[in-house]
């Protein structure tokens, strides 16, 4: 499950400054745009792109030879020694598996492959779906430092619902280490803001309306030095017998989640946490999702229900506007 990230960034009403440098490239099957407003230049963006390539080559299950692909190949057979990055990501995934009561489950790759939504979609039979569900279960992902193991043959992992957020955090670290003081990192809609605009004012971020056309904004929020990540049922889906089936799958039923929520946007300091929580909250539904968010310090959320109603957690209520 990959979080759908439909957050649109605006640098405000003013014109670009001469110091502004921006580059885009296709990374991780999406368009990544990095814009530096102060403290850096094109060579710093190139360094950030290199960091994206380095980490995604480790953790993308669809990349031949990646550590997640090898972990899946060794399922039920032997432990795999993994890099610090993969170990950190797997540990973070386990944390959210436990926090969500098993709804956030990176071992859901058999279901992802079965539904094949990234390549046109496939509606499975009940028997096929039950067989895939039998291979899913985060308790079967075992970690021991930098060693990882999947308990049963046929299990596999996908870090799509958390990897972009994690990589965004690493890009931020890279840019800050190189002296960047104001920038926007947009990994296919997964937005991470470094600092504020050069004049000290926040960036304006538009939250995609999950019930509208691409680029249709349902709310705005001003943000500085924060991550904003959205998950929604509106971007990747296919039609079967007149019904839309989206890519966010319930690991218990093996079906696309139906919780009355069309989109969730999480605002916080960590892009990896926001990435995971956006998926968790959509799978939980609004009531339980809000309860979870309000129990976590420094995290805010905006929910869009299937009927278009917008509901924000306590901290976000005073920050969003039309």
Secondary structure, 3 states (H helix, E strand, C coil): CCCCCCEEEECCCCCCCCCCEEEEEEECCEEEEEEEEECCCHHHHHHHHHHHHHHHHHHCCCCCCCHHHHHHHCCCCCCEECCHHHHHHHHHHHHHHHHCCCCCCCCCHHHHHHHCHHHCCCCCCHHHHHHHHCCCCHHHEEEECCEEEECCCCCCCCCCCCHHHHHHHHHHHHHHHCCCCEEEEEECCEEEEECCCCCCCCEEEEEECCCCCCCCEEEEEEECCCEEEEEECCCCEEEECCEEEECCECCCCCCECCCCEEEEEEEECCHHHHHHHHHHHHHHCHHHHHHHHCCCCCCEEEEEECCCCEEECHHHHCCEEC
